[in-house]
Amino acid sequence: MEIKNIYSKFLECESVSTDTRKINTNSLFIALKGENFDANTFAKKALENGAKYVIIDDKDFFIDERTILVKNSLKTLQQLAKYHRKKLKTKIIGLTGSNGKTTTKELINSVLSKKYKTIATIGNLNNHIGVPLTLLRLSKDTEIGIIEMGANHQKEIEFLCLIAAPDFGYVTNFGKAHLQGFGGIEGVIKGKSEMYDYLNENSKMTFVNLDDPIQIKKTYNTNKYTFSQ
């Protein structure tokens, strides 16, 4: 089934879930796989708990017309979120960094929600699953989405930016976190700077801390808002 057809099914639902313990009535359940679990086995349970549709990638668990069979449930989740993002006029603020992401996200949301209709990442659900799920919570009435993005390897922030398509972005800092995955501090700087690379290449706005010389160097475009602590 093409993503536009899956999207029409998504619009019939009131929420999206990957956990049968958190199923709401008229929700869309997406069965993901992990090293120690296969949520395809819970598709029937999801429907019994109130899901309107289930997305699976194992034909052995096909149930009826409420079942959407795809090649890869995770990729479908990501493609669906990207498709939904493009349909909205919501402005997206992308946020990453080695430390302080969640606190900064909460502060930004607390301020902006006073004037705008906002949706922000819940907790630290900031990976290749959490970011798409946050995007799918956005509605046509959402004015600003604050999307936290985490990574422990290079190219992960780039991938998340391609899904979320942020209009604004901020990197809290470059610290000594996930050094093994990034390959050292230079790898951290390169990986986190993928946020700025996306914004630069797409003429979007960056927020830059003038007290951080590395960030000044990485935000070489002119479309930026600077501040000093």
Beta strands, then each sheet from edge to edge (+ up, - down):
strand 1: 15-17
strand 2: 27-30
strand 3: 51-56
strand 4: 67-69
strand 5: 91-96
strand 6: 118-120
strand 7: 144-148
strand 8: 168-171
strand 9: 205-209
strand 10: 224-227
sheet 1: 1+ 2+ 3+ 4+
sheet 2: 6+ 7+ 5+ 8+ 9+ 10+
end
